C-alpha cells in the first residue's frame, strides 16, 4: 500500500508542477509489482520549510501511523520538507510506523552507514538551497523597500498601493490626520 506525496510552493517557479510530480511518482510505482498506489496527497502553495498548515502532509502521516500505507513516494526528498530537522524527523517517524520513504533523487541505501551519510548530504543540500532562496527573496524585498516600493501585502491604513508605491488614500486620510493631531495635543 503506497501513497504519493506531492508539494509545490509558489515562491519557487522552477519546481515541477503537482500533476507532473504525481505522474512521475506513478511511473516509479508502476516499475515495481510489489507497490500498489492507494492514496495521493498533494499540496499547492505550501512551503517545505514549515510543517504547520500542511493538512495533506499530516493526513499522510496519520494514515502511515494507522498502518494504512507502507510506503510513501516523493519525486524528490525536498518535496517532503526543506528543513533538515523536519526531514529527518519525518523519515524516522515514517520508519517507526513501518513505512518506507522512496524518493526519486535518493540514490542512497539508508540501511547502510554510507547510505545514511549520502541521504544526510541530500537533506542538508535541500535546506541550504531553501535558505539561499529565502535570503535572495529577502534581499530583493529590502532593495524594493529602499527604492520606495512597497514590500507587498496590504497597505497600512491611510495609504494605498499604486504601481508598487504608497500613496495617500484620501478616503482614510482624515481619520489618520485626526489621530496624529490628537496625539500631538497630548504632548
HELIX and SHEET records of a PDB file:
HELIX    1   1 UNK A   18  UNK A   30  1                                  13    
HELIX    2   2 UNK A   55  UNK A   65  1                                  11    
HELIX    3   3 UNK A   77  UNK A   79  5                                   3    
HELIX    4   4 UNK A   84  UNK A   96  1                                  13    
HELIX    5   5 UNK A  113  UNK A  146  1                                  34    
HELIX    6   6 UNK A  170  UNK A  186  1                                  17    
SHEET    1   A 4 UNK A  37  UNK A  44  0                                        
SHEET    2   A 4 UNK A   2  UNK A   8  1                                        
SHEET    3   A 4 UNK A  71  UNK A  74  1                                        
SHEET    4   A 4 UNK A 100  UNK A 103  1                                        
SHEET    1   B 2 UNK A 159  UNK A 162  0                                        
SHEET    2   B 2 UNK A 165  UNK A 168 -1                                        
END                                                                             
